[in-house]
Amino acid sequence: MRAPLRAPELWGTFSIDAPMSEATAHAVKQAVEAQHGGTATLVQSVPVDERHDGNPVWQGVVHVFDLAGHPKASRAYAWSSERDDGKRRFYAVLHMGPVTSPAEAVRAAIVAEQKARQPRQTVADNRPICVHCGQRFDWNAGSVTNEAAVCDVCLGD
């Protein structure tokens, strides 16, 4: 049985204004470098057919990049999807923790988007929640920035 997949520590998306039918590998490379820094070098492009209960959730090509100059990751997975308005949204997920393949990167992005769509609940516990493992941790036992909160356990991965 596979361990549950949680959102990766660092992932990002952004949209561009120009409508297009499919993003080039060069455009996806630029998205990786803009979102995570470093220099991305295309290694391969992999078709991914992600399904849930036999139904397609996402189908497309994930570009795999070696990433030089990033402090924690040496690889990134990136792709784009067409939005309802015809523009493209770019995704870039770092090879970290449970994300070790293009399919796992797609799953992690789907999980993160689903969590973002859920209404936030007000709770009395105001400790940060690690974006990597989903666990609460003490403020002095991890790293909290504007982008992400990561517990000490996941920082050690």
C-alpha positions in Angstrom: 0.0 0.0 0.0 1.3 3.4 -1.0 1.8 6.1 1.7 -0.7 9.0 1.5 0.6 11.8 -0.7 0.8 15.2 0.8 1.5 18.6 -0.9 5.2 19.2 -1.4 7.2 21.7 0.6 7.6 24.0 -2.4 5.4 24.1 -5.4 4.1 26.9 -7.4 1.8 28.0 -10.2 1.3 31.1 -12.2 -0.6 32.1 -15.2 0.3 33.9 -18.4 -1.9 36.2 -20.4 -1.3 35.0 -23.9 -3.7 32.3 -25.1 -2.0 29.2 -26.6 -2.9 25.7 -27.3 0.1 24.0 -25.7 3.1 25.3 -23.9 6.6 24.6 -25.2 9.3 23.0 -23.1 11.1 26.3 -23.2 8.1 28.1 -21.7 7.8 25.4 -19.0 11.6 25.7 -18.3 11.1 29.5 -17.8 8.3 28.7 -15.3 10.5 26.4 -13.3 13.3 29.0 -13.1 10.9 31.8 -12.2 9.1 29.9 -9.5 12.0 28.1 -7.9 15.2 29.8 -9.0 18.3 28.0 -10.3 18.9 26.8 -13.8 16.7 24.2 -15.3 17.9 21.7 -17.9 15.3 19.5 -19.7 16.0 15.8 -19.1 12.9 14.2 -20.6 9.2 14.7 -21.2 6.9 12.0 -19.8 3.2 11.4 -20.5 1.1 11.2 -17.4 -2.5 9.8 -17.2 -3.7 10.4 -13.6 -6.9 8.6 -12.7 -9.1 8.4 -9.7 -11.5 5.4 -9.4 -10.8 4.7 -13.1 -11.8 8.2 -14.2 -9.3 10.6 -15.8 -8.3 13.4 -13.5 -5.4 14.9 -15.5 -3.7 13.8 -18.7 -0.8 15.5 -20.3 3.0 15.7 -20.6 5.2 16.5 -17.6 8.7 17.9 -18.3 11.5 16.7 -16.1 14.3 19.1 -15.4 17.6 18.9 -13.6 17.8 21.9 -11.4 21.2 23.5 -10.7 21.6 26.1 -8.0 18.5 25.3 -5.8 19.4 24.9 -2.1 17.3 21.7 -1.6 16.2 20.1 -4.9 18.2 18.9 -7.8 15.2 18.0 -10.0 11.8 19.6 -10.8 8.7 18.4 -12.6 6.7 21.0 -14.6 3.7 21.2 -16.9 0.9 23.5 -17.9 -2.8 23.2 -18.2 -5.3 25.3 -20.2 -7.6 27.5 -18.0 -11.2 28.1 -18.8 -10.3 31.4 -20.4 -7.9 29.7 -22.8 -4.8 30.9 -21.1 -2.2 28.5 -19.6 -1.4 27.8 -16.0 2.1 26.6 -15.3 2.9 24.1 -12.5 6.4 23.4 -11.1 6.9 20.8 -8.3 10.3 20.1 -6.8 11.6 16.5 -6.4 11.4 16.3 -2.6 10.0 14.1 0.1 7.2 11.9 -1.3 7.5 13.5 -4.8 9.9 11.3 -6.7 8.3 11.0 -10.1 6.2 13.0 -12.7 3.0 11.2 -11.7 3.6 11.9 -8.0 4.2 15.6 -8.8 0.9 15.8 -10.6 -0.9 14.1 -7.7 0.7 16.5 -5.2 -0.4 19.5 -7.2 -4.0 18.1 -7.4 -4.0 17.5 -3.6 -2.7 21.0 -2.9 -5.3 22.6 -5.2 -8.1 20.6 -3.5 -6.9 21.7 -0.1 -6.8 25.3 -1.3 -10.4 25.1 -2.5 -11.7 23.9 0.9 -13.0 26.6 3.2 -10.6 27.3 6.0 -11.8 26.4 9.4 -11.2 28.5 12.5 -9.4 26.6 15.2 -8.1 27.6 18.6 -4.7 26.0 17.9 -2.8 28.7 16.1 0.4 26.7 15.6 1.5 26.6 11.9 0.7 23.5 9.8 3.5 22.0 7.8 2.7 22.2 4.1 4.8 19.0 3.5 3.3 16.6 6.1 0.2 18.4 7.2 1.1 18.2 10.9 1.0 21.2 13.4 4.3 22.2 15.0 5.6 24.7 17.5 6.6 28.1 16.1 10.2 27.5 17.2 10.4 24.0 15.7 10.5 24.7 12.0 10.6 27.3 9.4 7.7 29.7 8.7 7.9 32.1 5.8 5.3 34.0 3.7 5.5 31.1 1.2 5.3 28.0 3.4 5.5 26.6 6.9 7.7 23.5 7.2 8.3 21.5 10.4 11.8 20.4 11.5 11.1 16.8 10.5 10.4 17.7 6.9 13.3 20.2 6.8 15.6 17.3 7.4 14.3 15.3 4.4 
